[in-house]
Amino acid sequence: MRLYLVRHGLAVTKDENPDRPLSDQGQKDVDRMASFLGRAGVRVGRVLHSEILRAQQTALAFSPVIGPGMIVEEMKDLKPSSRLDTLVELAGQWTEDTMVVGHDPFMSRVASYFVAGEPDAGVFAFDPGAVACLERDPIITDKGGHWSLMWHMTPGLLGG
């Protein structure tokens, strides 16, 4: 089972819009990343996002490309300061490839927990629009399983 952890795309400032939707650049970055993943053959059974607008917009950009026809779902506990427990428990039970779109530092912390067993290990940082692909070892099931980092991609690596 693969888990795709995504940080939402670049957002406008609070001064520009208090809801902080994706900026034009953020939308372009997310669209490019979605296109890249689609061409690479990434497909998921579900896309989950936080209740914050910029994460929803990011999820909606990815879903038609990597999960055509699927329903995009909102999930609580994906905010920057959310506890990891909910996602760790749920991900340990999932059997289909899943994309989760959230915020930093939550995404960095949960990735570090899955890969290194410690949320503050600092395995890597999530730039806006970045995607990390983790794969769960199907044999080890304690604490949600053992996960390996397969790859990490940022919009900057795609150029443009």
Phi and psi restraints in degrees (value plus and minus 20) as a CYANA .aco file:
   2 ARG   PHI    -130.0   -90.0
   2 ARG   PSI     123.0   163.0
   3 LEU   PHI    -141.1  -101.1
   3 LEU   PSI     101.5   141.5
   4 TYR   PHI    -122.4   -82.4
   4 TYR   PSI      91.0   131.0
   5 LEU   PHI    -115.7   -75.7
   5 LEU   PSI     108.6   148.6
   6 VAL   PHI    -149.1  -109.1
   6 VAL   PSI     113.3   153.3
   7 ARG   PHI    -112.0   -72.0
   7 ARG   PSI     117.6   157.6
   8 HIS   PHI     -72.8   -32.8
   8 HIS   PSI     139.2   179.2
   9 GLY   PHI     -89.3   -49.3
   9 GLY   PSI     149.9   189.9
  10 LEU   PHI     -77.0   -37.0
  10 LEU   PSI     110.9   150.9
  11 ALA   PHI    -127.8   -87.8
  11 ALA   PSI     140.5   180.5
  12 VAL   PHI     -92.3   -52.3
  12 VAL   PSI     144.7   184.7
  13 THR   PHI     -96.2   -56.2
  13 THR   PSI     143.2   183.2
  14 LYS   PHI     -81.2   -41.2
  14 LYS   PSI     -53.0   -13.0
  15 ASP   PHI     -85.2   -45.2
  15 ASP   PSI     -56.0   -16.0
  16 GLU   PHI     -93.7   -53.7
  16 GLU   PSI     -60.6   -20.6
  17 ASN   PHI    -181.9  -141.9
  17 ASN   PSI      98.5   138.5
  18 PRO   PHI     -81.2   -41.2
  18 PRO   PSI     -41.0    -1.0
  19 ASP   PHI    -100.1   -60.1
  19 ASP   PSI     -33.8     6.2
  20 ARG   PHI      31.6    71.6
  20 ARG   PSI      38.2    78.2
  21 PRO   PHI     -89.1   -49.1
  21 PRO   PSI     154.7   194.7
  22 LEU   PHI     -81.4   -41.4
  22 LEU   PSI     121.8   161.8
  23 SER   PHI     -97.1   -57.1
  23 SER   PSI     150.5   190.5
  24 ASP   PHI     -77.9   -37.9
  24 ASP   PSI     -63.8   -23.8
  25 GLN   PHI     -84.5   -44.5
  25 GLN   PSI     -61.2   -21.2
  26 GLY   PHI     -80.6   -40.6
  26 GLY   PSI     -62.3   -22.3
  27 GLN   PHI     -85.6   -45.6
  27 GLN   PSI     -61.6   -21.6
  28 LYS   PHI     -82.0   -42.0
  28 LYS   PSI     -64.8   -24.8
  29 ASP   PHI     -80.9   -40.9
  29 ASP   PSI     -64.6   -24.6
  30 VAL   PHI     -86.0   -46.0
  30 VAL   PSI     -62.4   -22.4
  31 ASP   PHI     -82.3   -42.3
  31 ASP   PSI     -61.5   -21.5
  32 ARG   PHI     -84.5   -44.5
  32 ARG   PSI     -62.2   -22.2
  33 MET   PHI     -85.4   -45.4
  33 MET   PSI     -62.8   -22.8
  34 ALA   PHI     -81.3   -41.3
  34 ALA   PSI     -63.9   -23.9
  35 SER   PHI     -81.6   -41.6
  35 SER   PSI     -64.7   -24.7
  36 PHE   PHI     -79.4   -39.4
  36 PHE   PSI     -67.6   -27.6
  37 LEU   PHI     -84.9   -44.9
  37 LEU   PSI     -58.8   -18.8
  38 GLY   PHI     -81.9   -41.9
  38 GLY   PSI     -64.7   -24.7
  39 ARG   PHI     -85.6   -45.6
  39 ARG   PSI     -48.5    -8.5
  40 ALA   PHI     -99.7   -59.7
  40 ALA   PSI     -25.3    14.7
  41 GLY   PHI      68.5   108.5
  41 GLY   PSI      -7.9    32.1
  42 VAL   PHI     -88.8   -48.8
  42 VAL   PSI     109.2   149.2
  43 ARG   PHI    -157.9  -117.9
  43 ARG   PSI     120.0   160.0
  44 VAL   PHI    -148.6  -108.6
  44 VAL   PSI     138.4   178.4
  45 GLY   PHI    -109.0   -69.0
  45 GLY   PSI     -38.0     2.0
  46 ARG   PHI    -176.5  -136.5
  46 ARG   PSI     132.5   172.5
  47 VAL   PHI    -147.4  -107.4
  47 VAL   PSI     103.9   143.9
  48 LEU   PHI    -135.5   -95.5
  48 LEU   PSI     128.1   168.1
  49 HIS   PHI    -164.0  -124.0
  49 HIS   PSI     140.7   180.7
  50 SER   PHI     -91.4   -51.4
  50 SER   PSI     151.1   191.1
  51 GLU   PHI    -100.0   -60.0
  51 GLU   PSI     -18.0    22.0
  52 ILE   PHI    -107.0   -67.0
  52 ILE   PSI     116.7   156.7
  53 LEU   PHI     -69.8   -29.8
  53 LEU   PSI     -67.8   -27.8
  54 ARG   PHI     -85.2   -45.2
  54 ARG   PSI     -51.0   -11.0
  55 ALA   PHI     -91.7   -51.7
  55 ALA   PSI     -60.1   -20.1
  56 GLN   PHI     -81.6   -41.6
  56 GLN   PSI     -65.5   -25.5
  57 GLN   PHI     -81.1   -41.1
  57 GLN   PSI     -59.3   -19.3
  58 THR   PHI     -85.0   -45.0
  58 THR   PSI     -66.7   -26.7
  59 ALA   PHI     -80.8   -40.8
  59 ALA   PSI     -60.8   -20.8
  60 LEU   PHI     -88.1   -48.1
  60 LEU   PSI     -45.3    -5.3
  61 ALA   PHI     -95.4   -55.4
  61 ALA   PSI     -56.4   -16.4
  62 PHE   PHI     -97.3   -57.3
  62 PHE   PSI     -60.7   -20.7
  63 SER   PHI     -78.5   -38.5
  63 SER   PSI     -62.0   -22.0
  64 PRO   PHI     -87.9   -47.9
  64 PRO   PSI     -39.9     0.1
  65 VAL   PHI    -110.4   -70.4
  65 VAL   PSI     -63.2   -23.2
  66 ILE   PHI    -126.1   -86.1
  66 ILE   PSI     -27.0    13.0
  67 GLY   PHI    -168.1  -128.1
  67 GLY   PSI      37.1    77.1
  68 PRO   PHI     -75.9   -35.9
  68 PRO   PSI     113.7   153.7
  69 GLY   PHI      62.5   102.5
  69 GLY   PSI     -22.7    17.3
  70 MET   PHI    -107.4   -67.4
  70 MET   PSI     140.4   180.4
  71 ILE   PHI    -111.0   -71.0
  71 ILE   PSI     112.2   152.2
  72 VAL   PHI    -107.3   -67.3
  72 VAL   PSI     111.7   151.7
  73 GLU   PHI    -134.3   -94.3
  73 GLU   PSI     122.4   162.4
  74 GLU   PHI    -106.8   -66.8
  74 GLU   PSI     121.6   161.6
  75 MET   PHI    -153.0  -113.0
  75 MET   PSI     114.3   154.3
  76 LYS   PHI     -94.1   -54.1
  76 LYS   PSI     148.5   188.5
  77 ASP   PHI      47.8    87.8
  77 ASP   PSI      14.5    54.5
  78 LEU   PHI    -142.7  -102.7
  78 LEU   PSI      -3.5    36.5
  79 LYS   PHI     -96.5   -56.5
  79 LYS   PSI     148.0   188.0
  80 PRO   PHI     -72.9   -32.9
  80 PRO   PSI     -58.7   -18.7
  81 SER   PHI    -125.1   -85.1
  81 SER   PSI      -5.5    34.5
  82 SER   PHI     -84.0   -44.0
  82 SER   PSI     132.6   172.6
  83 ARG   PHI     -93.5   -53.5
  83 ARG   PSI     133.9   173.9
  84 LEU   PHI    -102.7   -62.7
  84 LEU   PSI     -38.1     1.9
  85 ASP   PHI     -70.7   -30.7
  85 ASP   PSI     -68.7   -28.7
  86 THR   PHI     -81.8   -41.8
  86 THR   PSI     -70.4   -30.4
  87 LEU   PHI     -86.3   -46.3
  87 LEU   PSI     -60.9   -20.9
  88 VAL   PHI     -80.2   -40.2
  88 VAL   PSI     -65.5   -25.5
  89 GLU   PHI     -85.1   -45.1
  89 GLU   PSI     -66.9   -26.9
  90 LEU   PHI     -83.9   -43.9
  90 LEU   PSI     -67.0   -27.0
  91 ALA   PHI     -80.9   -40.9
  91 ALA   PSI     -51.7   -11.7
  92 GLY   PHI     -86.2   -46.2
  92 GLY   PSI     -39.6     0.4
  93 GLN   PHI    -120.2   -80.2
  93 GLN   PSI     -38.2     1.8
  94 TRP   PHI     -88.3   -48.3
  94 TRP   PSI     125.5   165.5
  95 THR   PHI    -137.4   -97.4
  95 THR   PSI     -33.2     6.8
  96 GLU   PHI    -129.4   -89.4
  96 GLU   PSI     128.9   168.9
  97 ASP   PHI     -76.5   -36.5
  97 ASP   PSI     116.6   156.6
  98 THR   PHI    -157.9  -117.9
  98 THR   PSI     123.8   163.8
  99 MET   PHI    -130.9   -90.9
  99 MET   PSI     114.3   154.3
 100 VAL   PHI    -143.1  -103.1
 100 VAL   PSI     102.5   142.5
 101 VAL   PHI    -128.9   -88.9
 101 VAL   PSI     100.9   140.9
 102 GLY   PHI    -165.0  -125.0
 102 GLY   PSI    -167.5  -127.5
 103 HIS   PHI    -151.5  -111.5
 103 HIS   PSI     139.0   179.0
 104 ASP   PHI    -116.1   -76.1
 104 ASP   PSI     126.6   166.6
 105 PRO   PHI    -105.4   -65.4
 105 PRO   PSI     -19.8    20.2
 106 PHE   PHI     -75.4   -35.4
 106 PHE   PSI     -69.0   -29.0
 107 MET   PHI     -82.4   -42.4
 107 MET   PSI     -61.7   -21.7
 108 SER   PHI     -83.3   -43.3
 108 SER   PSI     -61.1   -21.1
 109 ARG   PHI     -87.7   -47.7
 109 ARG   PSI     -64.2   -24.2
 110 VAL   PHI     -89.6   -49.6
 110 VAL   PSI     -57.6   -17.6
 111 ALA   PHI     -82.0   -42.0
 111 ALA   PSI     -64.2   -24.2
 112 SER   PHI     -82.5   -42.5
 112 SER   PSI     -59.7   -19.7
 113 TYR   PHI     -83.3   -43.3
 113 TYR   PSI     -68.4   -28.4
 114 PHE   PHI     -82.4   -42.4
 114 PHE   PSI     -61.4   -21.4
 115 VAL   PHI    -105.6   -65.6
 115 VAL   PSI     -61.2   -21.2
 116 ALA   PHI    -131.9   -91.9
 116 ALA   PSI     -27.1    12.9
 117 GLY   PHI      60.8   100.8
 117 GLY   PSI     -14.9    25.1
 118 GLU   PHI    -161.7  -121.7
 118 GLU   PSI      99.2   139.2
 119 PRO   PHI     -82.7   -42.7
 119 PRO   PSI     -46.2    -6.2
 120 ASP   PHI    -119.8   -79.8
 120 ASP   PSI      -1.1    38.9
 121 ALA   PHI     -89.6   -49.6
 121 ALA   PSI     -39.6     0.4
 122 GLY   PHI      45.9    85.9
 122 GLY   PSI      23.5    63.5
 123 VAL   PHI     -76.0   -36.0
 123 VAL   PSI     -66.4   -26.4
 124 PHE   PHI    -185.0  -145.0
 124 PHE   PSI     145.2   185.2
 125 ALA   PHI    -122.2   -82.2
 125 ALA   PSI     130.7   170.7
 126 PHE   PHI    -123.2   -83.2
 126 PHE   PSI      90.2   130.2
 127 ASP   PHI     -92.0   -52.0
 127 ASP   PSI     138.8   178.8
 128 PRO   PHI     -76.8   -36.8
 128 PRO   PSI     111.3   151.3
 129 GLY   PHI      64.7   104.7
 129 GLY   PSI     -19.5    20.5
 130 ALA   PHI     -95.4   -55.4
 130 ALA   PSI     133.2   173.2
 131 VAL   PHI    -150.5  -110.5
 131 VAL   PSI     115.5   155.5
 132 ALA   PHI    -139.9   -99.9
 132 ALA   PSI     115.8   155.8
 133 CYS   PHI    -127.4   -87.4
 133 CYS   PSI      99.1   139.1
 134 LEU   PHI    -132.2   -92.2
 134 LEU   PSI     127.2   167.2
 135 GLU   PHI    -145.0  -105.0
 135 GLU   PSI     112.6   152.6
 136 ARG   PHI    -110.3   -70.3
 136 ARG   PSI     115.0   155.0
 137 ASP   PHI     -91.6   -51.6
 137 ASP   PSI     100.2   140.2
 138 PRO   PHI     -90.2   -50.2
 138 PRO   PSI     -32.6     7.4
 139 ILE   PHI    -110.3   -70.3
 139 ILE   PSI     -60.8   -20.8
 140 ILE   PHI    -106.8   -66.8
 140 ILE   PSI      97.5   137.5
 141 THR   PHI    -138.9   -98.9
 141 THR   PSI     -17.6    22.4
 142 ASP   PHI     -90.8   -50.8
 142 ASP   PSI     121.4   161.4
 143 LYS   PHI      29.8    69.8
 143 LYS   PSI      23.2    63.2
 144 GLY   PHI      66.6   106.6
 144 GLY   PSI     -18.8    21.2
 145 GLY   PHI      79.4   119.4
 145 GLY   PSI     155.1   195.1
 146 HIS   PHI    -125.9   -85.9
 146 HIS   PSI     110.7   150.7
 147 TRP   PHI    -136.3   -96.3
 147 TRP   PSI     125.1   165.1
 148 SER   PHI    -138.8   -98.8
 148 SER   PSI     122.0   162.0
 149 LEU   PHI     -98.1   -58.1
 149 LEU   PSI      98.5   138.5
 150 MET   PHI    -107.6   -67.6
 150 MET   PSI     -64.5   -24.5
 151 TRP   PHI    -185.9  -145.9
 151 TRP   PSI     143.7   183.7
 152 HIS   PHI    -161.2  -121.2
 152 HIS   PSI     107.7   147.7
 153 MET   PHI    -149.1  -109.1
 153 MET   PSI     116.3   156.3
 154 THR   PHI    -134.4   -94.4
 154 THR   PSI     135.2   175.2
 155 PRO   PHI     -77.9   -37.9
 155 PRO   PSI     -53.0   -13.0
 156 GLY   PHI     -80.6   -40.6
 156 GLY   PSI     -48.9    -8.9
 157 LEU   PHI     -94.4   -54.4
 157 LEU   PSI     -36.3     3.7
 158 LEU   PHI    -106.3   -66.3
 158 LEU   PSI     -28.6    11.4
 159 GLY   PHI      52.3    92.3
 159 GLY   PSI    -190.2  -150.2
